[in-house]
């Protein structure tokens, strides 16, 4: 045991895309602040941000049908899609700023242009997709989207999916070429390399075991060295808990009232990865279908082209599963130890309301590889079992809380929980998470540093030109942003994707 104690301005817990983004924003806004990062694993981006632990979709709501619900009157509500898309545009602007300033280089190492598509079958689903297309294609955020219910056109778009398919019911797809595949693991590592060059203290194999308020209003953390077992105390004026599923336990230990009556439900995932290069070469898109009845939104089936380690890959999934761990490298006791007196009734209410989800997860866990292949063949009719391997994806912890919709409501998306004085904040939840990291971290900044926001606003607008504006109300700005970010991030098909060289 060590009594050594260090003081810093900001402590960031976890070395994922969220803390990387917040640290980078703060270093641009207040370069003199001392920032320290603690990560229990041996390197950055190894949990949810890792490229094999998420779908890599640049979530701009171009293809995800769960962001566009059908109203009782038959019309399609695209308001959530607009919100998600605007948040992704904020991320694109910030990444472009970093590339233009040579703070990170070689954008092709973390982002690639890739068509985003939605695919449905059945008369009702095709009618819905057409209404969705009409609502979205008239919006400046989604310009360039195409719709087709012609099998010949679909064969041009998605030959692997259409080959040997018996078209005995209506089938349709939308396609938009401005989609992206994002390697959030690579981006996270780039950002931490940048932070290291800015003298940010980044400490790996350091597990935060406890957090408590001190008499002067600061936060004191007990941090254990994973290898030696030595414990040190570190204090900071501001703490951000960005430890993925592990954030809930630390939020509970902080004792802030805002962290009460919140629980978490872990959902694991499995992808199928194609090991046949000839098959991989036949597909070039992210194609999203519709979720099964009772399935959580994160389980929408999709067939994805991926670019990982400069290699083209093909993934299908995700298949949902259940593990009581809150992190892939977590403990089997995570779920049990998250149950507290203040959230017990909330969790029980959620369990009673989500029996169909529980049933679905049990069914998913019991699936054999051949049963998974049957689901894959709904996308690729002639898929062969020997061409596909199983890969375990990351853990997601869905937030459970009491809302206006009722006690024990299961939340989908990300959520910032912060103390009333802004001295501590935690990020909970899941998709679209990483894609909206910049918007979410700007929310943290606005909640936790309101006294500085006016002073920081000119710099924020330099980094994110659309800050404070509605893109929907500024179609000319949308065009400018699309053009500039595509150029900087080398997303135009006619641009040569050549690596920049360091000087």
Secondary structure, 3 states (H helix, E strand, C coil): CCCCEEEEEEEEECCCHHHHHHHHHHHHHCCCCCEEEEECCCCCCCCCCCCCCCCCECCCCCCCHHHCEECCCCCEECHHHHHHHHHHHHHHHHHHHHHHCCCCCCHHHCEEECCEEEEEECHHHHHHHHHHHHHHHCCHHHCCCEEECCHHHHHHHCHHHHCCCCCCCCEEEEEECCCEEECHHHHHHHHHHHHHHCCCEEEECEEEEEEEECCCCCEEEEEEECCCCCEEEEEEEEEEECCHHHHHHHHHHHCCHHHCCEEEEEEEEEEEEECCHHHHCCCCCEEECCCCCCCCHHHCCEEEEEEECCEEEEEEEEEEECCCCCCCCCCCCHHHHCCCCCCHHHHHHHHHHCHHHHHHHHHHHCCCHHHHHHHHCCCCCCCCHHHEEEEECCCEEEEEEEECCEEEEECCCEEEEECCCCCEEEEEECCCHHHHHHHHHHHHHHHHCHHHHHHHHHHHHHHCCCCCCCHHHCHHHHHHHHHHHHHHCCCCCCCCCCCCCCC
